[in-house]
Amino acid sequence: MQRHIGVHLSDNEMKQVEPAETAAFRSPVPTQIVSNGEYNPAPQTDQQRQVEGLIKEMAEVEAKRHNIDRRQFLASSAGMATAFLAMNKVFGPIFDVKEAEAGDMEMSAYRAAQLSGQFIFDDQTHFVRDDFNKEGLLGLTKWAVGTKVNPKINDVPMTLGRYKMENYLKEVFLDSDTKVSLLSGAPFDDPAWWLISNDAIQNACRAVNKLAGSTRMLGHTVITPKYPNWMDEVDRGIEQLKPVSWKSYTIGDPFGPSKYAWRLDDEKLMYPFYEKAIKSGINTICIHKGLMPRDYEKAFAGTWLNATVDDVGKAAKDNPGMNFVIYHSALRPWLADAPDREMAEFDKSGYIQWSTDLARIPEKFGVNNVYADIGSSFASTAVTNPRFCAAFIGQLVNLMGPERVVWGTDSVWYGSPQWQIEALRRLEIPEDIMKSKGWKIPLGGPNSEVKQKIFGLNSTHLYNLDLKLSQGPAFTADKLTAIKEEYLRLGGDTGRSNLAYGYVAKMA
C-alpha cells in the first residue's frame, strides 16, 4: 500500500489498514471510524457492525418496495432516516426518528423540505489552495469513509480535487442545508503544508459573496504566535484583510510536536495581541484544542499541555472584550477512539476528558466570553456511541448555557455536512442522563430554540452578521439559492456524493 506524505502510521500499522474509499460500506451515516493517517483507526465495533447490518437489511427491503436500488434509497431522505432508526435499535432511543420516515419516501422528503430553510452557520470549514500538492491530506477522508458517512464516497476520485473550492461549494452549499460558512486555515511548521493563505481565504469569500449577492462566506486570518514577526500579519489582517475573526493552534503545528507551541494566557506574548484585536473590532479568536491521540503524552511530548484548556479561563477573565471559541470543545480523544470507556467514566464521575474542563470555565472564572464549537468531536461521537454524544452535547449546553455552544463540522474533510446536521436535529439527551446529572435544559425538537442557537444564532452574534430576521434572511432569495434550486431540479439530490475520505482497520 502506498503511503502518502503526512501519514504518521508505521509500516506495521499500515499493514493493518486499507483505503476506506474502497473498503467501507456506503452508509448515509458512518458505521466505523476512519483515520486520517495520524493514528491507527479502531476496528469496527460489534455495535457498529450491527448498525451496518441493519441499515443494509432495512434498505434492501425499502429499495425493492420503491423499485429503486439500495444505493439510490440510501441517498434519499428516507435512507438517512433508516440509518438513524438502525442506530436507535442498537444504541437505544437517542435520535428522534419514526419508522414511517423510512417507509414513506414522500413523508421523509417533506420533513427534509420543511427543515431545509433552517439557518445553519458552519463556523469551521476548510478547502485547500489550487496548487496544494500534499497528498497526505487525503488521509482526512478516510475517517468519513470508514465511518460510512456518505453512500457515494467513491463517486469522486481520491485526489486532492475533493478538497478544493469547487467541490467545497457543492458539498457545503448544494448538498447540505448550510447557509453561511466560516472558511478557515491551519499553520504548519513547514510553510509548504499551509492549506490556504490568508489572502486566498478573503479572496474566496469575496468571490462567493459576489456570486451570491449576499453574505454566504466569512473568513479567518490565521495567526502564528511565536513565529518571527508574527504580529506583522496581525497588523496586515486588521488593515487589509479585515477578517471576522482570528484562528490559531496553541499546539503550533497540528501534526506536532511543534517548536511554536504557546499559551492563551501568556501575558507577554498574547495580551498585546488581544488589546490590538479588541481595539480593531475583530475581537473573536478560534482556537484548536483537544483531539489528541491515545498516546498523546508521547506523540506530542512537550506540547500536549497546550492542547488542554488550562490557559483559557485566565485569558478570558483578563480580556473580557475578547471572545474565545474553542474548536472541537477540547474533547481529548481523537475521533472517539474509546467511546465506551469515556461513557463509563462520564456515568461514574460526570467527567469528559478536557471537554468538562471547558464547560466549567464560565462559572469557575465568572466569564461569558468562552464558547464551545462542537466540530469533529460531534461527528465522531455521534457514530461511535450516540449516548456519549448526547452526554457530551448535553453537558456543554447545561453547564455553559445554550448561548455559548456553536455549530461547526470541519467540512469539507469529511464530505457534505448534511448527515451531521441531521444528527443534531434528531439528537435527544436521554431522560436518565438528564435526571442523574440534574440538568434542566433539553435539546428539544429539530428546530427548537436551543438547536436554533447552536446551529446559527450564536454565531451571528459572534461574527456580527445581520440576518434581518424580522424580514427573512437575505440568502433565501440570492443567486446561490437559485443555483441550488436548479441543481435539485436537475436531480442533484439523487446524485449527492455523500463522500468521506480515509483509512479503516482491516476486517479480521
N, C-alpha and C positions, 0 to 999 in steps of 0.2 A: 504493500500500500504506500502510495506517495504521501510524504508528509510535507505540509506547507510551512512557510515561514510564519512564526508566531504560535505554532502548535508546540506546547510545552510537554507533551507526553513522551515518556521514554520509549525506546524501541520495543521493550517488552510490553508496555502498556498499549502501544499501537497495535500489537497482535491481538488485543482483547476487544478491539472496537471495529466497527465497519461504518461506511458512509450512511448517514441517516436518510439521505435523499433516495437511496435505493433499498434500504433495509426496513424502513418503518412503514407501518400501515397508515394510509392517508385518512386521518380522522378529523372531523371539524374541531375537536378539542384534543390536545396532546394526551397520549396514553403511556408515555415513558419519558425519562429525562434524556436530553441531548446535550452533549458537551460542546463547548466552543474550542476545544483543544487545549484549554488551560488546566484541565483536570480530567481524571478518568471518570466517565459517566457511570452512575449507579445502574445496575441491571434493572430491567423492568420488574416491578414488584408483583406479587401474586394478585394484589388488588387491582393494579393497573392492567394486568393480563385479563382479569375477569371483566373489567370495564371494556377492554378492546373486544373480547369475545361477544359480549352483549351487544355492543354497537354493531358489529358485523351481522349478528343474528337478527337483530331488530330491523336493521337497514335492509337486509336481504328480503325480508317479508314485505316491508312497505314499498320497496322499489318495484317488486313484482306486481304488487297491488295497483301501483300507479303506472305500470307499463313503462318504466324507465330503468336504466341500470343503476347499480348500487352507488357508483361514483357520482352520478347526477343527483341522486337522492341526498347523499351526504353533503353535497354542495349547496343544498337548499336550506331554508329556514327550518323546515321540518327535520332535516338531518341534524342541524345544530341542536334542536330540542331533543332529538333522540340521544345525542351524546350526553346531555345533562341528565336525562332520565336514567341512562345506564350508570352514570356516576352516583346518582341517588340510590340506586338499587344496591350498589356495592358499599358506598361510604355512609349511607344514611341520608335523610332528607335535608340536605344543605342548600340545594338550589330550588328555587320556585319554578317548577315546570309541571305541566299537566300531560297526561297520557294522550289526550286528544290532539295536542300540538304536533306530536309525531305522526299521528294517523291522518290528520286533516291538513294537507298542504296549503289549502286556502286559508285556514284558520291561522297557521303559523306565519304565513306571508302577511296576513292582515295585521297580526301583532307586530311584526317587524316594521311594517309601513307606518303604524301608529307611533312607533318609537323613533323612527328614522330622523325626525326633526329635533330630537333632544340635543341640547347644546353640550358638546363634548370638546373640551380643550385638553389636548395632549401635551403636557409640559416637558416631555422628554422624547425627542425623536432624532434620528440620525440618517444621513446618507453621506457618501464619500465623494471627493472631488473626481473629476473626469479622468485625471491622469494617475489616480491612486492605483498602485500595482502590487500591493502586498496581499497575495492570495491566502495567507494565513488567516486573514479576517473571515474567510469563508467558514471557519470553524463555528462562528456565531450562529450560523444557520442550523447547525446540527442539533442544538438543543430543541429548536422548534420542530425539526423533522422527527426526531426520535420521540418527542413527546406527542407527536401526531396532531399538531395544531391545525394543519391545513391539508385537506384531502388531495389537493392538486399541486403539491410542492414540486413535483418533478416536471411540471409544465414549463417551468423556467429553467434554462440551463444553469448548471452550477458554475457560474462565472461571476466576476465582480460587478457585472451589469445589474444584478439584482439589488445591489447596494447603492446604486446611483440614482440621480434625481428623477429620471423618467419613471422607473419602477416605483420609487418612493411615492410619487404623486398618485400613481394608480392604486397602490396598496393602501395608502392612508386616506386619500380623499375620495376615491371612486369605490373601493372595496370595503370601506368602513363608514360608520356614521360620524367620524371625526369632523369637526367644523373648523377648528383652529389648531395649529401645531406650533410648538416652540422648537426650532432647529438648533441642535447642539453640536459640540465637537469634543475632542479629547486630546490632551497633550501627551507626548511620549518623549523620553529622553533622546531618542533618535528622531530628528526632525522629519526624516523620510516617512515616518509612520503617522504623522499628523493626518487625520482623516479629511479635514477640510479647513481652510484658512478662515480667519475671522472676516476678511473681506468677502470671501465667497459665500459665507453664511448670509451676510447682509445683501449681497447681490441676488441670491436666490430668493430672499424674502421680497425684495423689490419686484423681481420678475413675476413671482406668483401673485402678489397683491395687485400688480398692474393688470395681469391677465384676468384675475377675478373681478376687479373693480371694487374690491372691499378688502378688509384685513383678514387674511387667512393664515398667514405665516409670520411669526415673530422670531427673533434670533438672539442668541447669546453672543457675548465676546468671551472667549476662553482666556483666563489669566493664569500665569505660571509663577507664583511666588517662589523666591529663591533663585530663579533663573537670572543671569546677568541682565541688568537694565529692564527688569520685568515691568516696572512702573511706567516705562515709556509707552508700552502697549495699553496700559490703563488710560493714560492721557490721550492717546490716539483714539481709543474707544469712545471716550467722552466727547472729544472734539469733532471726530469724523464719522465713526461707525454708528454711534448712537443706538446701542442695543437696548433691549428692555430689561436685561439682567446680565449678570456675570456667571461664569461656570468655571469650576476648578476641581481638582482632586487633591485632597490633603495627603494622599499617599504618593503623589507625584505621578510617575508612570503607572498606568493601570495594570500592566503586566508585571511590574515591580520585581525585586525591590529597587527603589529609585534613590538617587542621591539628592533629589529635590523634594523630599517629604517635609511637611510643615504642619503647623497647628493654627486653628482659627483664633485662639486666644494668645497668640504671640504678639505682645503689645508693641514691640519694636518693629516687627515685620509687617503686621496686618492692620494695626489701628490707624496708621496714616492713610492706608487704602480706604478703610471704612469712612473716615472723615471726608475724603475726597469723593467717594461714591455717593454718600448722603447729600453732600453739597450739590452734586451734579443732578440729583433726582433719580439716578439709576441705583436704587437702594435695595436691590434683591440679589442675593448670590445663591446659586445652586451648587451643592457640594456632594460629590460621590462619597458615600460611606457604606460600610458593610460589604457584603458579597465576597467574603473571604473563603478560600478552600479549607477543607478539614485540617490540613497540615499548615495552616496559615503562620503559625509561630516559626516554622522552618522556611516555608516558601517566601514569606515576607519578613524575614529576620531583620530586625532593626527599624522596620517601618509599619508593622501591622497595628501598633497602637494608634497610629494616625488615622486608621480606618474606623476607630471607635468614635463615640460621641462625647468623650470626656473633655473635649475642648469647646463644645457648643454652648453650654449653659453660661459660662463666664463671658464669652464673646458676645452673646445675645444680651446679657444683662448690662454689660459695659457700653453696648452700642445699640440703644433702643430704637434708633432711627433706621436700622438695617434689618432686612428680612432674611432669614436663613432657611432655605429649603433643602432638606436632607433627602437626597435621592436614595431610592430603594428602602427608605425608612430604616436604614442602617442595619437591616437584618444580616446577621453574621454569616449563616450558612449559604454558600454559593449554590444557587439553584436547588435549594431544598434537598441536600444530599442525605439527610437522615430525618425526614419529617415525623416519623412515628416516635423517635426518641425526643424530638423537640416538643411534640404534642404531649408526651408523658411528663416532661418537665413542666410544661405550662399547667397541666392538670394538677400537678403536685404543688407548685410554688407560685404560679401566675407569672412566671418569668420567661421571656423570649429573648434569647441572647442578643444583646446590644439594642434591639428594637424597643424593648421595655425601658431601657435607659433613656432612649429618646422620648418615649411617651411620657415619662415622668418629669422632663425638663421644665415645661411651663409652670407646673405647680411648685416644683423644687426651687426654681430660681425666680419665680414671680414674673415671668415674661410672657408676652403674647406675640412674639415675632419669630417663632420657630415653627416650621411646617414640615410635615411628613409627606413626601412623594412616594407612592407605592411601587412604581417601577417594575423591574424584573422580579422583585420579591413576590408580588401578587401573582404574576404569570406562573412562576414556578410552583408556588404552594397550592394554587388552585387545582393543579392537575396531579399533584403527588399526594396531598392529604387535604381535601377541601375543608374538613373540620378545623385543621390547624390554620388554614387560610382565613376562615371565619373568625377564629380567635385572634389572629394577627390584625385583621382589619378592625374587629370589634374593640380591641384594646386601644388602638390609635384613636378611634372615634370617641370612646368613652373617657380616656384619660386626658387626651389633648383637646377634645372638642371637635365636632364635625367641621367647624370652620377652619381647621388647621390641617386637614388632610386633602391632598391634591392628586389628580389623576395623571399618570404617566405610564407609557408602555414600553419604552426602549425600542420602538419600531424605527427602522424597518429591518432590524437584525432578525426578527422572528416572523417576518411576513406581515400580512394585514392584521391590525389590532382588533378586528371585529369580534373574534371569539373572546378576547379579554373584556371588551365592552359588554358582551352578552353575559359573561360570567359574573361581573359585578352587578348587572341588572337583576340577576336571578339569585345572588348570594343572600343568605339569611344567617343570622347568628343563632345557633341552637338555643332553645329556652333553658336547657340545663346549664349552659355556659353563662348565659345572662344572669341566672339566679345565683350560681355558685360564686361568681365574681362581683355580684352586687351592681351590675351595670344597669343603667336606666335608658340608654339610647339604642334602640334597634336600628337596623339599616333601612327597613321599610321596603316598599314595592319598587318596581323598576324605575319609577320617576318620582320617588319620594323626595322630600326636602333635603334629607341627608345625602342621598345619592346625587341630587342636582348640585349640591355644594361641592361634593368630591369631584364629580365629572367636569365641572367648569366654572361655577360661580366663584369659588375661592380664588381661582387663577385670574379671573377678570379683575379682581381687586388687587392682586399682587402685581399684575402687569399693566394696570391702568387701561384696560380695554373697555371702551364704551360700547356696549351692545345695543343701547337704546331699546331695552327690553319692553318698555311700555308700547312701542310701535312695532315690535317684531325685529329680530336680528337682521342686519343688512345681508348676511350671507344667504338668506332664503331666496333671494332674487338676483344673485350675482351671476357672473359668467361661469364660474366653476360649478354652480348648481345646475345651470343649463347643460354644461358638458356632462355632468353625472346623469342627468335625466336622459340624455341621448344615449349615453353608454348603457344604461339599464334597458332602454327601449330596444337597443340592438342586441340584447342578451348578455350584457356584461355581468349580470349577477350569476348567470349559469356558467359563465366562463371564469369566474373568480379563481385566482391561483391558489389561495389559502396556503401559501408557501411558508416553510420554516426550514432552517438550514443547520446541519452539524454532524457529530459522531454519536453513535449509540453503542451500547455494550452488545457484544455478540451473543446470540442465543446460546444457551448451554447445550 
